[in-house]
């Protein structure tokens, strides 16, 4: 059986984007109405779906995402996550909790709800 959670509960908002923000990465609020890249250990606000040529970023604030993780595999269930500094996430016992429903250790990806 194939399951897909893509776009389930997704809420996306447009922000201005600092230079270097790329689609497919986590991001954080860095100035008024603006998202930016994150360092390892930073809390993230969402997932960048797209960045337009004019510098606008479409950011998913809620819904399912699948991202690369670094370090130890996040635990299934409610698990703390933070930015890994490379656009993905890493497990963080003190980070904000997200509902992790899929961990692929072979691909190094984690699926969770924002």
Biopython code that builds the backbone (N, CA, C, O; Angstrom):
import numpy as np
from Bio.PDB.StructureBuilder import StructureBuilder

atoms = [
    (1, "UNK", "N", (0.835, -1.163, 0.000)),
    (1, "UNK", "CA", (0.000, 0.000, 0.000)),
    (1, "UNK", "C", (0.892, 1.243, 0.000)),
    (1, "UNK", "O", (1.851, 1.318, 0.768)),
    (2, "UNK", "N", (0.583, 2.202, -0.846)),
    (2, "UNK", "CA", (1.300, 3.468, -0.891)),
    (2, "UNK", "C", (0.508, 4.532, -0.162)),
    (2, "UNK", "O", (-0.695, 4.677, -0.380)),
    (3, "UNK", "N", (1.177, 5.276, 0.700)),
    (3, "UNK", "CA", (0.555, 6.364, 1.439)),
    (3, "UNK", "C", (1.222, 7.674, 1.052)),
    (3, "UNK", "O", (2.430, 7.725, 0.822)),
    (4, "UNK", "N", (0.423, 8.729, 0.984)),
    (4, "UNK", "CA", (0.974, 10.046, 0.706)),
    (4, "UNK", "C", (0.307, 11.063, 1.613)),
    (4, "UNK", "O", (-0.918, 11.114, 1.723)),
    (5, "UNK", "N", (1.130, 11.868, 2.257)),
    (5, "UNK", "CA", (0.625, 12.914, 3.139)),
    (5, "UNK", "C", (0.891, 14.298, 2.548)),
    (5, "UNK", "O", (0.636, 15.314, 3.195)),
    (6, "UNK", "N", (1.398, 14.334, 1.327)),
    (6, "UNK", "CA", (1.759, 15.589, 0.679)),
    (6, "UNK", "C", (0.589, 16.560, 0.680)),
    (6, "UNK", "O", (-0.512, 16.206, 0.260)),
    (7, "UNK", "N", (0.815, 17.760, 1.142)),
    (7, "UNK", "CA", (-0.137, 18.864, 1.192)),
    (7, "UNK", "C", (-1.262, 18.686, 2.207)),
    (7, "UNK", "O", (-2.171, 19.515, 2.246)),
    (8, "UNK", "N", (-1.237, 17.633, 3.032)),
    (8, "UNK", "CA", (-2.265, 17.465, 4.055)),
    (8, "UNK", "C", (-2.132, 18.587, 5.077)),
    (8, "UNK", "O", (-1.082, 18.743, 5.700)),
    (9, "UNK", "N", (-3.185, 19.361, 5.246)),
    (9, "UNK", "CA", (-3.197, 20.433, 6.236)),
    (9, "UNK", "C", (-2.246, 21.570, 5.955)),
    (9, "UNK", "O", (-1.926, 22.343, 6.858)),
    (10, "UNK", "N", (-1.783, 21.693, 4.723)),
    (10, "UNK", "CA", (-0.779, 22.710, 4.422)),
    (10, "UNK", "C", (-1.360, 24.117, 4.457)),
    (10, "UNK", "O", (-2.424, 24.388, 3.901)),
    (11, "UNK", "N", (-0.640, 24.992, 5.118)),
    (11, "UNK", "CA", (-0.930, 26.417, 5.125)),
    (11, "UNK", "C", (0.355, 27.108, 4.703)),
    (11, "UNK", "O", (1.389, 26.958, 5.355)),
    (12, "UNK", "N", (0.292, 27.860, 3.621)),
    (12, "UNK", "CA", (1.484, 28.530, 3.108)),
    (12, "UNK", "C", (1.285, 30.038, 3.123)),
    (12, "UNK", "O", (0.185, 30.533, 2.876)),
    (13, "UNK", "N", (2.353, 30.759, 3.412)),
    (13, "UNK", "CA", (2.340, 32.212, 3.514)),
    (13, "UNK", "C", (3.525, 32.753, 2.711)),
    (13, "UNK", "O", (4.575, 32.114, 2.642)),
    (14, "UNK", "N", (3.354, 33.924, 2.109)),
    (14, "UNK", "CA", (4.437, 34.553, 1.360)),
    (14, "UNK", "C", (5.171, 35.551, 2.240)),
    (14, "UNK", "O", (4.558, 36.394, 2.895)),
    (15, "UNK", "N", (6.488, 35.444, 2.244)),
    (15, "UNK", "CA", (7.370, 36.346, 2.985)),
    (15, "UNK", "C", (8.411, 36.899, 2.019)),
    (15, "UNK", "O", (8.608, 36.350, 0.935)),
    (16, "UNK", "N", (9.074, 37.981, 2.405)),
    (16, "UNK", "CA", (10.295, 38.394, 1.724)),
    (16, "UNK", "C", (11.369, 37.391, 2.144)),
    (16, "UNK", "O", (11.306, 36.838, 3.242)),
    (17, "UNK", "N", (12.349, 37.157, 1.280)),
    (17, "UNK", "CA", (13.410, 36.196, 1.596)),
    (17, "UNK", "C", (14.768, 36.868, 1.537)),
    (17, "UNK", "O", (15.069, 37.604, 0.597)),
    (18, "UNK", "N", (15.584, 36.608, 2.548)),
    (18, "UNK", "CA", (16.967, 37.070, 2.512)),
    (18, "UNK", "C", (17.706, 36.311, 1.420)),
    (18, "UNK", "O", (17.278, 35.231, 1.012)),
    (19, "UNK", "N", (18.792, 36.861, 0.956)),
    (19, "UNK", "CA", (19.637, 36.194, -0.020)),
    (19, "UNK", "C", (20.087, 34.849, 0.535)),
    (19, "UNK", "O", (20.425, 34.743, 1.714)),
    (20, "UNK", "N", (20.093, 33.831, -0.305)),
    (20, "UNK", "CA", (20.555, 32.518, 0.099)),
    (20, "UNK", "C", (19.462, 31.575, 0.562)),
    (20, "UNK", "O", (19.732, 30.399, 0.804)),
    (21, "UNK", "N", (18.230, 32.061, 0.693)),
    (21, "UNK", "CA", (17.112, 31.184, 1.058)),
    (21, "UNK", "C", (16.731, 30.374, -0.169)),
    (21, "UNK", "O", (16.532, 30.934, -1.247)),
    (22, "UNK", "N", (16.630, 29.059, -0.014)),
    (22, "UNK", "CA", (16.335, 28.173, -1.139)),
    (22, "UNK", "C", (15.112, 27.317, -0.867)),
    (22, "UNK", "O", (14.817, 26.980, 0.279)),
    (23, "UNK", "N", (14.403, 26.968, -1.935)),
    (23, "UNK", "CA", (13.285, 26.039, -1.834)),
    (23, "UNK", "C", (13.792, 24.704, -1.304)),
    (23, "UNK", "O", (14.916, 24.293, -1.593)),
    (24, "UNK", "N", (12.949, 24.034, -0.528)),
    (24, "UNK", "CA", (13.301, 22.720, -0.007)),
    (24, "UNK", "C", (14.082, 22.743, 1.291)),
    (24, "UNK", "O", (14.636, 21.722, 1.698)),
    (25, "UNK", "N", (14.134, 23.910, 1.957)),
    (25, "UNK", "CA", (14.872, 24.041, 3.203)),
    (25, "UNK", "C", (13.976, 24.613, 4.297)),
    (25, "UNK", "O", (12.933, 25.202, 4.013)),
    (26, "UNK", "N", (14.395, 24.435, 5.550)),
    (26, "UNK", "CA", (13.691, 25.095, 6.641)),
    (26, "UNK", "C", (14.187, 26.530, 6.734)),
    (26, "UNK", "O", (15.279, 26.858, 6.269)),
    (27, "UNK", "N", (13.359, 27.382, 7.347)),
    (27, "UNK", "CA", (13.723, 28.793, 7.457)),
    (27, "UNK", "C", (13.199, 29.346, 8.772)),
    (27, "UNK", "O", (12.412, 28.708, 9.470)),
    (28, "UNK", "N", (13.660, 30.558, 9.093)),
    (28, "UNK", "CA", (13.209, 31.242, 10.298)),
    (28, "UNK", "C", (12.961, 32.704, 10.018)),
    (28, "UNK", "O", (13.459, 33.246, 9.031)),
    (29, "UNK", "N", (12.199, 33.342, 10.875)),
    (29, "UNK", "CA", (11.943, 34.774, 10.756)),
    (29, "UNK", "C", (13.209, 35.498, 11.208)),
    (29, "UNK", "O", (13.706, 35.270, 12.310)),
    (30, "UNK", "N", (13.726, 36.376, 10.339)),
    (30, "UNK", "CA", (14.978, 37.060, 10.653)),
    (30, "UNK", "C", (14.829, 38.577, 10.697)),
    (30, "UNK", "O", (15.711, 39.270, 11.203)),
    (31, "UNK", "N", (13.725, 39.099, 10.174)),
    (31, "UNK", "CA", (13.419, 40.525, 10.194)),
    (31, "UNK", "C", (11.917, 40.646, 9.943)),
    (31, "UNK", "O", (11.253, 39.649, 9.660)),
    (32, "UNK", "N", (11.391, 41.843, 10.043)),
    (32, "UNK", "CA", (9.969, 42.028, 9.789)),
    (32, "UNK", "C", (9.579, 41.438, 8.439)),
    (32, "UNK", "O", (10.157, 41.789, 7.410)),
    (33, "UNK", "N", (8.604, 40.546, 8.447)),
    (33, "UNK", "CA", (8.036, 39.957, 7.222)),
    (33, "UNK", "C", (9.063, 39.217, 6.362)),
    (33, "UNK", "O", (8.832, 39.031, 5.167)),
    (34, "UNK", "N", (10.186, 38.792, 6.937)),
    (34, "UNK", "CA", (11.297, 38.239, 6.158)),
    (34, "UNK", "C", (11.802, 36.939, 6.770)),
    (34, "UNK", "O", (11.971, 36.829, 7.985)),
    (35, "UNK", "N", (12.042, 35.945, 5.895)),
    (35, "UNK", "CA", (12.635, 34.689, 6.336)),
    (35, "UNK", "C", (14.096, 34.626, 5.891)),
    (35, "UNK", "O", (14.500, 35.251, 4.911)),
    (36, "UNK", "N", (14.874, 33.844, 6.651)),
    (36, "UNK", "CA", (16.286, 33.696, 6.345)),
    (36, "UNK", "C", (16.769, 32.293, 6.632)),
    (36, "UNK", "O", (16.048, 31.472, 7.200)),
    (37, "UNK", "N", (18.005, 32.030, 6.227)),
    (37, "UNK", "CA", (18.661, 30.746, 6.492)),
    (37, "UNK", "C", (18.926, 30.618, 7.981)),
    (37, "UNK", "O", (18.986, 31.608, 8.709)),
    (38, "UNK", "N", (19.083, 29.373, 8.416)),
    (38, "UNK", "CA", (19.281, 29.106, 9.836)),
    (38, "UNK", "C", (20.620, 28.429, 10.102)),
    (38, "UNK", "O", (21.178, 27.753, 9.238)),
    (39, "UNK", "N", (21.112, 28.623, 11.295)),
    (39, "UNK", "CA", (22.314, 27.931, 11.761)),
    (39, "UNK", "C", (21.903, 26.661, 12.487)),
    (39, "UNK", "O", (20.743, 26.506, 12.868)),
    (40, "UNK", "N", (22.837, 25.766, 12.676)),
    (40, "UNK", "CA", (22.573, 24.534, 13.417)),
    (40, "UNK", "C", (22.071, 24.865, 14.812)),
    (40, "UNK", "O", (22.648, 25.698, 15.512)),
    (41, "UNK", "N", (20.985, 24.201, 15.209)),
    (41, "UNK", "CA", (20.406, 24.395, 16.530)),
    (41, "UNK", "C", (19.305, 25.425, 16.599)),
    (41, "UNK", "O", (18.605, 25.513, 17.608)),
    (42, "UNK", "N", (19.131, 26.218, 15.530)),
    (42, "UNK", "CA", (18.072, 27.233, 15.521)),
    (42, "UNK", "C", (16.701, 26.585, 15.389)),
    (42, "UNK", "O", (16.553, 25.545, 14.748)),
    (43, "UNK", "N", (15.706, 27.209, 15.999)),
    (43, "UNK", "CA", (14.314, 26.801, 15.795)),
    (43, "UNK", "C", (13.880, 27.281, 14.411)),
    (43, "UNK", "O", (14.310, 28.341, 13.957)),
    (44, "UNK", "N", (13.031, 26.504, 13.744)),
    (44, "UNK", "CA", (12.547, 26.905, 12.422)),
    (44, "UNK", "C", (11.050, 27.182, 12.472)),
    (44, "UNK", "O", (10.324, 26.625, 13.296)),
    (45, "UNK", "N", (10.599, 28.067, 11.559)),
    (45, "UNK", "CA", (9.174, 28.407, 11.525)),
    (45, "UNK", "C", (8.444, 27.679, 10.408)),
    (45, "UNK", "O", (7.223, 27.527, 10.465)),
    (46, "UNK", "N", (9.166, 27.230, 9.399)),
    (46, "UNK", "CA", (8.503, 26.578, 8.279)),
    (46, "UNK", "C", (9.475, 26.027, 7.265)),
    (46, "UNK", "O", (10.688, 25.984, 7.471)),
    (47, "UNK", "N", (8.885, 25.607, 6.157)),
    (47, "UNK", "CA", (9.588, 24.930, 5.061)),
    (47, "UNK", "C", (9.388, 25.754, 3.796)),
    (47, "UNK", "O", (8.249, 26.052, 3.436)),
    (48, "UNK", "N", (10.456, 26.126, 3.121)),
    (48, "UNK", "CA", (10.377, 26.960, 1.921)),
    (48, "UNK", "C", (9.928, 26.112, 0.737)),
    (48, "UNK", "O", (10.634, 25.201, 0.303)),
    (49, "UNK", "N", (8.752, 26.426, 0.227)),
    (49, "UNK", "CA", (8.207, 25.709, -0.929)),
    (49, "UNK", "C", (8.776, 26.230, -2.241)),
    (49, "UNK", "O", (9.039, 25.457, -3.163)),
    (50, "UNK", "N", (8.966, 27.559, -2.324)),
    (50, "UNK", "CA", (9.449, 28.167, -3.565)),
    (50, "UNK", "C", (9.983, 29.557, -3.255)),
    (50, "UNK", "O", (9.539, 30.212, -2.312)),
    (51, "UNK", "N", (10.939, 29.996, -4.057)),
    (51, "UNK", "CA", (11.452, 31.361, -3.975)),
    (51, "UNK", "C", (11.355, 31.969, -5.369)),
    (51, "UNK", "O", (11.937, 31.449, -6.321)),
    (52, "UNK", "N", (10.622, 33.070, -5.486)),
    (52, "UNK", "CA", (10.444, 33.751, -6.767)),
    (52, "UNK", "C", (11.652, 34.628, -7.079)),
    (52, "UNK", "O", (12.438, 34.966, -6.194)),
    (53, "UNK", "N", (11.781, 34.983, -8.341)),
    (53, "UNK", "CA", (12.908, 35.826, -8.763)),
    (53, "UNK", "C", (12.897, 37.188, -8.090)),
    (53, "UNK", "O", (13.944, 37.820, -7.946)),
    (54, "UNK", "N", (11.703, 37.651, -7.669)),
    (54, "UNK", "CA", (11.614, 38.957, -7.012)),
    (54, "UNK", "C", (11.950, 38.891, -5.525)),
    (54, "UNK", "O", (11.872, 39.901, -4.825)),
    (55, "UNK", "N", (12.328, 37.690, -5.034)),
    (55, "UNK", "CA", (12.732, 37.549, -3.646)),
    (55, "UNK", "C", (11.625, 37.169, -2.687)),
    (55, "UNK", "O", (11.846, 37.138, -1.476)),
    (56, "UNK", "N", (10.432, 36.878, -3.200)),
    (56, "UNK", "CA", (9.341, 36.420, -2.345)),
    (56, "UNK", "C", (9.472, 34.914, -2.128)),
    (56, "UNK", "O", (9.761, 34.162, -3.060)),
    (57, "UNK", "N", (9.257, 34.487, -0.888)),
    (57, "UNK", "CA", (9.336, 33.064, -0.562)),
    (57, "UNK", "C", (7.976, 32.569, -0.111)),
    (57, "UNK", "O", (7.331, 33.180, 0.741)),
    (58, "UNK", "N", (7.546, 31.462, -0.687)),
    (58, "UNK", "CA", (6.325, 30.791, -0.256)),
    (58, "UNK", "C", (6.748, 29.761, 0.786)),
    (58, "UNK", "O", (7.521, 28.850, 0.489)),
    (59, "UNK", "N", (6.238, 29.912, 2.009)),
    (59, "UNK", "CA", (6.682, 29.098, 3.137)),
    (59, "UNK", "C", (5.498, 28.340, 3.734)),
    (59, "UNK", "O", (4.482, 28.939, 4.086)),
    (60, "UNK", "N", (5.636, 27.027, 3.845)),
    (60, "UNK", "CA", (4.629, 26.206, 4.525)),
    (60, "UNK", "C", (4.839, 26.357, 6.027)),
    (60, "UNK", "O", (5.919, 26.069, 6.542)),
    (61, "UNK", "N", (3.792, 26.814, 6.731)),
    (61, "UNK", "CA", (3.848, 26.964, 8.173)),
    (61, "UNK", "C", (3.173, 25.799, 8.891)),
    (61, "UNK", "O", (3.440, 25.549, 10.067)),
    (62, "UNK", "N", (2.306, 25.093, 8.185)),
    (62, "UNK", "CA", (1.599, 23.930, 8.726)),
    (62, "UNK", "C", (1.510, 22.885, 7.630)),
    (62, "UNK", "O", (1.548, 23.209, 6.443)),
    (63, "UNK", "N", (1.391, 21.639, 8.032)),
    (63, "UNK", "CA", (1.233, 20.546, 7.078)),
    (63, "UNK", "C", (2.407, 19.595, 7.130)),
    (63, "UNK", "O", (3.335, 19.755, 7.922)),
    (64, "UNK", "N", (2.341, 18.597, 6.260)),
    (64, "UNK", "CA", (3.351, 17.537, 6.219)),
    (64, "UNK", "C", (4.531, 17.945, 5.356)),
    (64, "UNK", "O", (4.354, 18.514, 4.279)),
    (65, "UNK", "N", (5.737, 17.653, 5.830)),
    (65, "UNK", "CA", (6.959, 17.852, 5.048)),
    (65, "UNK", "C", (7.870, 16.645, 5.236)),
    (65, "UNK", "O", (7.813, 15.955, 6.253)),
    (66, "UNK", "N", (8.706, 16.408, 4.239)),
    (66, "UNK", "CA", (9.733, 15.374, 4.338)),
    (66, "UNK", "C", (11.051, 16.038, 4.005)),
    (66, "UNK", "O", (11.214, 16.625, 2.935)),
    (67, "UNK", "N", (12.000, 15.940, 4.940)),
    (67, "UNK", "CA", (13.265, 16.652, 4.827)),
    (67, "UNK", "C", (14.436, 15.744, 5.167)),
    (67, "UNK", "O", (14.264, 14.729, 5.842)),
    (68, "UNK", "N", (15.623, 16.106, 4.702)),
    (68, "UNK", "CA", (16.802, 15.375, 5.146)),
    (68, "UNK", "C", (17.082, 15.705, 6.618)),
    (68, "UNK", "O", (16.800, 16.808, 7.087)),
    (69, "UNK", "N", (17.636, 14.736, 7.325)),
    (69, "UNK", "CA", (18.080, 14.995, 8.692)),
    (69, "UNK", "C", (19.560, 14.643, 8.779)),
    (69, "UNK", "O", (20.082, 13.867, 7.978)),
    (70, "UNK", "N", (20.221, 15.234, 9.769)),
    (70, "UNK", "CA", (21.619, 14.902, 10.024)),
    (70, "UNK", "C", (21.737, 14.425, 11.462)),
    (70, "UNK", "O", (20.867, 14.690, 12.292)),
    (71, "UNK", "N", (22.815, 13.724, 11.744)),
    (71, "UNK", "CA", (23.018, 13.191, 13.089)),
    (71, "UNK", "C", (22.158, 11.961, 13.333)),
    (71, "UNK", "O", (21.827, 11.226, 12.404)),
    (72, "UNK", "N", (21.803, 11.749, 14.583)),
    (72, "UNK", "CA", (20.968, 10.608, 14.957)),
    (72, "UNK", "C", (19.575, 10.740, 14.360)),
    (72, "UNK", "O", (19.053, 11.844, 14.207)),
    (73, "UNK", "N", (18.980, 9.602, 14.027)),
    (73, "UNK", "CA", (17.627, 9.595, 13.474)),
    (73, "UNK", "C", (16.639, 10.111, 14.511)),
    (73, "UNK", "O", (16.686, 9.697, 15.670)),
    (74, "UNK", "N", (15.745, 11.013, 14.105)),
    (74, "UNK", "CA", (14.690, 11.460, 15.027)),
    (74, "UNK", "C", (13.794, 10.281, 15.417)),
    (74, "UNK", "O", (13.630, 9.331, 14.650)),
    (75, "UNK", "N", (13.226, 10.355, 16.604)),
    (75, "UNK", "CA", (12.325, 9.312, 17.080)),
    (75, "UNK", "C", (10.941, 9.497, 16.469)),
    (75, "UNK", "O", (10.517, 10.621, 16.197)),
    (76, "UNK", "N", (10.244, 8.390, 16.256)),
    (76, "UNK", "CA", (8.859, 8.451, 15.809)),
    (76, "UNK", "C", (7.985, 8.983, 16.944)),
    (76, "UNK", "O", (8.318, 8.846, 18.122)),
    (77, "UNK", "N", (6.867, 9.588, 16.568)),
    (77, "UNK", "CA", (5.976, 10.201, 17.558)),
    (77, "UNK", "C", (6.373, 11.653, 17.761)),
    (77, "UNK", "O", (7.000, 12.260, 16.894)),
    (78, "UNK", "N", (6.008, 12.202, 18.901)),
    (78, "UNK", "CA", (6.356, 13.593, 19.191)),
    (78, "UNK", "C", (7.842, 13.664, 19.504)),
    (78, "UNK", "O", (8.321, 13.077, 20.474)),
    (79, "UNK", "N", (8.559, 14.396, 18.658)),
    (79, "UNK", "CA", (10.014, 14.433, 18.749)),
    (79, "UNK", "C", (10.514, 15.859, 18.554)),
    (79, "UNK", "O", (10.028, 16.581, 17.683)),
    (80, "UNK", "N", (11.492, 16.263, 19.372)),
    (80, "UNK", "CA", (12.082, 17.588, 19.237)),
    (80, "UNK", "C", (12.975, 17.658, 18.013)),
    (80, "UNK", "O", (13.784, 16.763, 17.769)),
    (81, "UNK", "N", (12.820, 18.741, 17.235)),
    (81, "UNK", "CA", (13.633, 18.967, 16.043)),
    (81, "UNK", "C", (14.102, 20.416, 16.019)),
    (81, "UNK", "O", (13.449, 21.308, 16.561)),
    (82, "UNK", "N", (15.247, 20.630, 15.380)),
    (82, "UNK", "CA", (15.750, 21.976, 15.124)),
    (82, "UNK", "C", (16.464, 21.961, 13.780)),
    (82, "UNK", "O", (16.649, 20.900, 13.183)),
    (83, "UNK", "N", (16.864, 23.130, 13.305)),
    (83, "UNK", "CA", (17.600, 23.230, 12.045)),
    (83, "UNK", "C", (18.978, 22.598, 12.201)),
    (83, "UNK", "O", (19.575, 22.640, 13.277)),
    (84, "UNK", "N", (19.479, 22.006, 11.103)),
    (84, "UNK", "CA", (20.823, 21.417, 11.153)),
    (84, "UNK", "C", (21.890, 22.324, 10.540)),
    (84, "UNK", "O", (23.065, 21.960, 10.508)),
    (85, "UNK", "N", (21.493, 23.497, 10.055)),
    (85, "UNK", "CA", (22.440, 24.439, 9.469)),
    (85, "UNK", "C", (22.700, 24.229, 7.992)),
    (85, "UNK", "O", (23.393, 25.025, 7.359)),
    (86, "UNK", "N", (22.135, 23.137, 7.427)),
    (86, "UNK", "CA", (22.299, 22.831, 6.005)),
    (86, "UNK", "C", (20.966, 22.785, 5.270)),
    (86, "UNK", "O", (20.883, 22.242, 4.168)),
    (87, "UNK", "N", (19.930, 23.346, 5.866)),
    (87, "UNK", "CA", (18.608, 23.360, 5.242)),
    (87, "UNK", "C", (17.700, 22.253, 5.714)),
    (87, "UNK", "O", (16.492, 22.299, 5.479)),
    (88, "UNK", "N", (18.265, 21.245, 6.386)),
    (88, "UNK", "CA", (17.470, 20.142, 6.915)),
    (88, "UNK", "C", (17.270, 20.297, 8.416)),
    (88, "UNK", "O", (17.376, 21.395, 8.962)),
    (89, "UNK", "N", (16.980, 19.180, 9.070)),
    (89, "UNK", "CA", (16.718, 19.197, 10.502)),
    (89, "UNK", "C", (17.591, 18.180, 11.218)),
    (89, "UNK", "O", (18.239, 17.343, 10.590)),
    (90, "UNK", "N", (17.599, 18.266, 12.534)),
    (90, "UNK", "CA", (18.267, 17.263, 13.356)),
    (90, "UNK", "C", (17.461, 17.094, 14.636)),
    (90, "UNK", "O", (16.728, 17.991, 15.054)),
    (91, "UNK", "N", (17.613, 15.923, 15.250)),
    (91, "UNK", "CA", (16.932, 15.657, 16.512)),
    (91, "UNK", "C", (17.484, 16.597, 17.579)),
    (91, "UNK", "O", (18.680, 16.887, 17.611)),
    (92, "UNK", "N", (16.596, 17.065, 18.447)),
    (92, "UNK", "CA", (16.982, 18.001, 19.500)),
    (92, "UNK", "C", (16.030, 17.797, 20.674)),
    (92, "UNK", "O", (14.863, 18.182, 20.603)),
    (93, "UNK", "N", (16.522, 17.194, 21.750)),
    (93, "UNK", "CA", (15.679, 16.898, 22.907)),
    (93, "UNK", "C", (15.021, 18.139, 23.504)),
    (93, "UNK", "O", (13.962, 18.037, 24.123)),
    (94, "UNK", "N", (15.629, 19.299, 23.329)),
    (94, "UNK", "CA", (15.066, 20.521, 23.891)),
    (94, "UNK", "C", (14.361, 21.369, 22.835)),
    (94, "UNK", "O", (13.832, 22.434, 23.152)),
    (95, "UNK", "N", (14.348, 20.905, 21.575)),
    (95, "UNK", "CA", (13.710, 21.654, 20.497)),
    (95, "UNK", "C", (12.198, 21.513, 20.509)),
    (95, "UNK", "O", (11.644, 20.701, 21.250)),
    (96, "UNK", "N", (11.542, 22.303, 19.691)),
    (96, "UNK", "CA", (10.091, 22.230, 19.546)),
    (96, "UNK", "C", (9.700, 20.826, 19.086)),
    (96, "UNK", "O", (10.388, 20.225, 18.261)),
    (97, "UNK", "N", (8.605, 20.312, 19.615)),
    (97, "UNK", "CA", (8.148, 18.971, 19.253)),
    (97, "UNK", "C", (7.280, 18.989, 18.003)),
    (97, "UNK", "O", (6.399, 19.834, 17.845)),
    (98, "UNK", "N", (7.552, 18.043, 17.128)),
    (98, "UNK", "CA", (6.781, 17.838, 15.904)),
    (98, "UNK", "C", (6.340, 16.384, 15.864)),
    (98, "UNK", "O", (7.003, 15.523, 16.443)),
    (99, "UNK", "N", (5.238, 16.097, 15.193)),
    (99, "UNK", "CA", (4.755, 14.727, 15.070)),
    (99, "UNK", "C", (5.490, 14.048, 13.925)),
    (99, "UNK", "O", (5.168, 14.270, 12.758)),
    (100, "UNK", "N", (6.466, 13.228, 14.253)),
    (100, "UNK", "CA", (7.277, 12.492, 13.275)),
    (100, "UNK", "C", (6.559, 11.181, 12.970)),
    (100, "UNK", "O", (6.300, 10.381, 13.869)),
    (101, "UNK", "N", (6.238, 10.966, 11.683)),
    (101, "UNK", "CA", (5.503, 9.753, 11.320)),
    (101, "UNK", "C", (6.298, 8.819, 10.425)),
    (101, "UNK", "O", (5.872, 7.691, 10.176)),
    (102, "UNK", "N", (7.463, 9.276, 9.931)),
    (102, "UNK", "CA", (8.256, 8.430, 9.035)),
    (102, "UNK", "C", (9.732, 8.815, 9.146)),
    (102, "UNK", "O", (10.088, 9.989, 9.049)),
    (103, "UNK", "N", (10.573, 7.818, 9.349)),
    (103, "UNK", "CA", (12.027, 8.029, 9.352)),
    (103, "UNK", "C", (12.639, 7.002, 8.415)),
    (103, "UNK", "O", (12.442, 5.800, 8.591)),
    (104, "UNK", "N", (13.382, 7.473, 7.420)),
    (104, "UNK", "CA", (14.059, 6.586, 6.474)),
    (104, "UNK", "C", (15.555, 6.730, 6.701)),
    (104, "UNK", "O", (16.180, 7.674, 6.216)),
    (105, "UNK", "N", (16.124, 5.784, 7.445)),
    (105, "UNK", "CA", (17.552, 5.873, 7.771)),
    (105, "UNK", "C", (18.436, 5.627, 6.556)),
    (105, "UNK", "O", (19.569, 6.106, 6.516)),
    (106, "UNK", "N", (17.939, 4.888, 5.563)),
    (106, "UNK", "CA", (18.727, 4.639, 4.350)),
    (106, "UNK", "C", (18.870, 5.917, 3.531)),
    (106, "UNK", "O", (19.946, 6.201, 3.004)),
    (107, "UNK", "N", (17.789, 6.688, 3.421)),
    (107, "UNK", "CA", (17.807, 7.952, 2.660)),
    (107, "UNK", "C", (18.163, 9.151, 3.518)),
    (107, "UNK", "O", (18.477, 10.217, 2.990)),
    (108, "UNK", "N", (18.120, 8.993, 4.840)),
    (108, "UNK", "CA", (18.404, 10.107, 5.731)),
    (108, "UNK", "C", (17.327, 11.157, 5.716)),
    (108, "UNK", "O", (17.616, 12.352, 5.788)),
    (109, "UNK", "N", (16.059, 10.716, 5.621)),
    (109, "UNK", "CA", (14.949, 11.667, 5.592)),
    (109, "UNK", "C", (13.970, 11.399, 6.732)),
    (109, "UNK", "O", (13.862, 10.281, 7.237)),
    (110, "UNK", "N", (13.268, 12.450, 7.115)),
    (110, "UNK", "CA", (12.257, 12.373, 8.161)),
    (110, "UNK", "C", (10.990, 13.066, 7.650)),
    (110, "UNK", "O", (11.059, 14.154, 7.078)),
    (111, "UNK", "N", (9.841, 12.432, 7.859)),
    (111, "UNK", "CA", (8.554, 13.021, 7.509)),
    (111, "UNK", "C", (7.811, 13.403, 8.773)),
    (111, "UNK", "O", (7.663, 12.588, 9.684)),
    (112, "UNK", "N", (7.340, 14.647, 8.831)),
    (112, "UNK", "CA", (6.674, 15.127, 10.034)),
    (112, "UNK", "C", (5.680, 16.242, 9.698)),
    (112, "UNK", "O", (5.706, 16.814, 8.608)),
    (113, "UNK", "N", (4.823, 16.529, 10.645)),
    (113, "UNK", "CA", (3.849, 17.624, 10.494)),
    (113, "UNK", "C", (4.354, 18.855, 11.217)),
    (113, "UNK", "O", (4.728, 18.792, 12.388)),
    (114, "UNK", "N", (4.362, 19.980, 10.508)),
    (114, "UNK", "CA", (4.774, 21.258, 11.081)),
    (114, "UNK", "C", (3.719, 21.723, 12.099)),
    (114, "UNK", "O", (3.870, 22.784, 12.703)),
]
sb = StructureBuilder()
sb.init_structure("model")
sb.init_model(0)
sb.init_chain("A")
sb.init_seg("    ")
for serial, (resi, resn, name, xyz) in enumerate(atoms, 1):
    if name == "N":
        sb.init_residue(resn, " ", resi, " ")
    sb.init_atom(name, np.array(xyz, "f"), 0.0, 1.0, " ", f" {name:<3s}", serial, name[0])
structure = sb.get_structure()
